[in-house]
Amino acid sequence: MRREHDVIIVGAGLASLAAAARLYECGVTDIGIYADSFGGTPYIAAINFVLPENPYGDSVKQYAKDMLHAGYDIGNRELVEEMAANSLNGYALLRRWGVEFAKNEDGTARLRHVSGHTWPRSLCCTTELIGVEIVKKLTDELSQKQIPVHTGYECLHVLTKDGHACGITVKNPDGNIENIYSPVVIAGWGGVGNLFGTSTYPGDIRGNTLAIAKEAGADLIDIEFLEYEPMVVMSPPGAVGEPCPTAMLGEGAYLKNSEGERFMLRVRPQGEAGSPKTLINRQIWKEVDAGKGSEHGGVWVDLRHIDREILKAYPWFFNRLMDNGVDPNRELVEVGPMAHSFSGGIMVDRHYESKVKGFYAIGEACGGIHGGCRCAGNAASQAAVSGLLCAQAAAMAVGSSDHRDPAEEDLPAVYAENKAVFEAFVPEARELAVKALGIYRHGDTLMQAKTRLEEMLGKEEMGQDTKAAQTVASIHLMVCAALRREESRGTHMRLDFPESRKEFEREFSI
Ligand SMILES: Cc1cc2nc3c(=O)[nH]c(=O)nc-3n(C[C@H](O)[C@H](O)[C@H](O)COP(=O)(O)OP(=O)(O)OC[C@H]3O[C@@H](n4cnc5c(N)ncnc54)[C@H](O)[C@@H]3O)c2cc1C
């Protein structure tokens, strides 16, 4: 049976759930949410909002300024300012749908100071990850309103006709390939983590979505900017990949090198709290480069002096360490940078619509807000606010007189699968991504990767596995973007251009 909706949302993370909630509030009820699983959202610990009750006198203006500054001033000012201005609306939306944030004893919101922000403005949940609370509350409420979240669906293509979105091709939970139709398709499919070897991302964020967007005709922006989470646990094996929240630095944690020195103080005499993630990443790499790193290529975070109750207020982190035999009040914890989130994505206008009419992108799927580096906790805030703003625009489109009907004729559902072809190309392409797209980048390495990826894409067998072709093409797109970006910004450090080299040498005192 042919399926069609007024709006299709691909994804069930925070951006998608916020969009669905706001669409419902705006009167749109025929919403098809199709997702593999819940993406990075259940792992969200921190989410920032500018609240009127903030005792530090926080403001929308300061929030926008922090975002642009942390992003090396290349974020899209209009999108950033719109996001800051709608911060309170994003918070109110989550509250209306039942999300509870941690409170102080006097009933005010408990605010944490996370990296890149002038003031404490980060909200959390102290009994579990706030992302778990968000997924639980929004999916329950949506399903009570007859808007179920269909999980186990993998989007393979976005369908277009005459430059307008008209639906998606999916692999459904039975393994069948089918088309689902709608003139409004919202991509809430998250970032690109699994294009890389080790990352903090869950398995449902494959990253071939960059190529899916490009095939549909969308433009991409800032896709050379991958975020590295600076303080991810590197040992013991059972806790590897668990991010130590940068909010810990705001709670008084220190970063130390193998000589026990608080090396961040060399560049931040005021202390570690509030350091931008890029700075922490660079300084950690600098210590490792100077032979003052840890066994696994990181440094140590010292939490021993922090009150146990405070550590326990980050239960996912505290428990993961304790379950693996590390008591943070007794031992230093080995941490270092790992690929963690993506600042680029689909280029959108202020309604979060791409160049393709009816094809929108929200959350980590879209780019332009975070610029060269994002403030901690802002991926979540951007997911919530972009979902809200996009939903308002999409609801207007659904209600307008020129709203299209879904494509009348059934388009062919095209997809090829060949595991041997996938295995022949994708692991090598991922290795190239790790080598060429780390924090330190060199034109020669990028060019070699580009040439090899193009060789792969030119092979006839590639046509036998769509996902392999999309994965290799996505890495190729990132490599080309990194080659074009000749200056160093954020975690993109180009060593082969005189100005970039100078910047690097100045910073690293070579
Ligand atoms: C371990 C970890 C901790 C994090 N902590 C924080 C934090 O504390 N604060 C913060 O701001 N950010 C944090 N982030 C980043 C944050 O989780 C993401 O940026 C955020 O979840 C983005 O929301 P989203 O809805 O855009 O995407 P996601 O939450 O990633 O959701 C993407 C959705 O798309 C679906 N999907 C993907 N591809 C397809 C496909 N082809 N077909 C169908 N469905 C698909 C997924 O299944 C999922 O439902 C963290 C990330 C990780 C991995």
PDBQT file of the ligand as one rigid body, heavy atoms in Angstrom, charges set to zero:
ROOT
HETATM    1  C1  LIG A 601      28.246  10.413  23.557  1.00  0.00    +0.000 C 
HETATM    2  C2  LIG A 601      27.675  11.746  23.116  1.00  0.00    +0.000 A 
HETATM    3  C3  LIG A 601      27.437  12.729  24.059  1.00  0.00    +0.000 A 
HETATM    4  C4  LIG A 601      26.912  13.959  23.662  1.00  0.00    +0.000 A 
HETATM    5  N1  LIG A 601      26.670  14.911  24.607  1.00  0.00    +0.000 NA
HETATM    6  C5  LIG A 601      26.166  16.102  24.226  1.00  0.00    +0.000 A 
HETATM    7  C6  LIG A 601      25.821  17.077  25.216  1.00  0.00    +0.000 A 
HETATM    8  O1  LIG A 601      25.948  16.870  26.420  1.00  0.00    +0.000 OA
HETATM    9  N2  LIG A 601      25.331  18.268  24.772  1.00  0.00    +0.000 N 
HETATM   10  C7  LIG A 601      25.166  18.543  23.451  1.00  0.00    +0.000 A 
HETATM   11  O2  LIG A 601      24.739  19.653  23.121  1.00  0.00    +0.000 OA
HETATM   12  N3  LIG A 601      25.446  17.626  22.518  1.00  0.00    +0.000 NA
HETATM   13  C8  LIG A 601      25.933  16.416  22.869  1.00  0.00    +0.000 A 
HETATM   14  N4  LIG A 601      26.206  15.483  21.912  1.00  0.00    +0.000 N 
HETATM   15  C9  LIG A 601      25.840  15.782  20.516  1.00  0.00    +0.000 C 
HETATM   16  C10 LIG A 601      24.337  15.573  20.378  1.00  0.00    +0.000 C 
HETATM   17  O3  LIG A 601      24.010  14.291  20.864  1.00  0.00    +0.000 OA
HETATM   18  C11 LIG A 601      23.856  15.676  18.948  1.00  0.00    +0.000 C 
HETATM   19  O4  LIG A 601      24.416  16.773  18.298  1.00  0.00    +0.000 OA
HETATM   20  C12 LIG A 601      22.339  15.789  18.970  1.00  0.00    +0.000 C 
HETATM   21  O5  LIG A 601      21.810  14.576  19.458  1.00  0.00    +0.000 OA
HETATM   22  C13 LIG A 601      21.824  16.108  17.611  1.00  0.00    +0.000 C 
HETATM   23  O6  LIG A 601      20.441  15.893  17.602  1.00  0.00    +0.000 OA
HETATM   24  P1  LIG A 601      19.789  15.478  16.230  1.00  0.00    +0.000 P 
HETATM   25  O7  LIG A 601      18.362  15.251  16.506  1.00  0.00    +0.000 OA
HETATM   26  O8  LIG A 601      20.188  16.424  15.185  1.00  0.00    +0.000 OA
HETATM   27  O9  LIG A 601      20.520  14.097  15.836  1.00  0.00    +0.000 OA
HETATM   28  P2  LIG A 601      20.598  12.724  16.615  1.00  0.00    +0.000 P 
HETATM   29  O10 LIG A 601      20.194  12.841  18.017  1.00  0.00    +0.000 OA
HETATM   30  O11 LIG A 601      21.943  12.152  16.358  1.00  0.00    +0.000 OA
HETATM   31  O12 LIG A 601      19.488  11.847  15.879  1.00  0.00    +0.000 OA
HETATM   32  C14 LIG A 601      19.642  11.467  14.547  1.00  0.00    +0.000 C 
HETATM   33  C15 LIG A 601      18.463  10.612  14.174  1.00  0.00    +0.000 C 
HETATM   34  O13 LIG A 601      18.516  10.282  12.796  1.00  0.00    +0.000 OA
HETATM   35  C16 LIG A 601      18.402   8.865  12.630  1.00  0.00    +0.000 C 
HETATM   36  N5  LIG A 601      19.106   8.507  11.402  1.00  0.00    +0.000 N 
HETATM   37  C17 LIG A 601      20.390   8.757  11.030  1.00  0.00    +0.000 A 
HETATM   38  N6  LIG A 601      20.596   8.327   9.777  1.00  0.00    +0.000 NA
HETATM   39  C18 LIG A 601      19.421   7.803   9.359  1.00  0.00    +0.000 A 
HETATM   40  C19 LIG A 601      18.993   7.213   8.166  1.00  0.00    +0.000 A 
HETATM   41  N7  LIG A 601      19.796   7.082   7.110  1.00  0.00    +0.000 N 
HETATM   42  N8  LIG A 601      17.719   6.762   8.089  1.00  0.00    +0.000 NA
HETATM   43  C20 LIG A 601      16.860   6.887   9.131  1.00  0.00    +0.000 A 
HETATM   44  N9  LIG A 601      17.212   7.454  10.294  1.00  0.00    +0.000 NA
HETATM   45  C21 LIG A 601      18.479   7.907  10.392  1.00  0.00    +0.000 A 
HETATM   46  C22 LIG A 601      18.987   8.299  13.897  1.00  0.00    +0.000 C 
HETATM   47  O14 LIG A 601      18.570   6.974  14.098  1.00  0.00    +0.000 OA
HETATM   48  C23 LIG A 601      18.412   9.277  14.907  1.00  0.00    +0.000 C 
HETATM   49  O15 LIG A 601      17.072   8.988  15.163  1.00  0.00    +0.000 OA
HETATM   50  C24 LIG A 601      26.676  14.229  22.291  1.00  0.00    +0.000 A 
HETATM   51  C25 LIG A 601      26.903  13.232  21.344  1.00  0.00    +0.000 A 
HETATM   52  C26 LIG A 601      27.400  12.002  21.745  1.00  0.00    +0.000 A 
HETATM   53  C27 LIG A 601      27.633  10.950  20.682  1.00  0.00    +0.000 C 
ENDROOT
TORSDOF 0
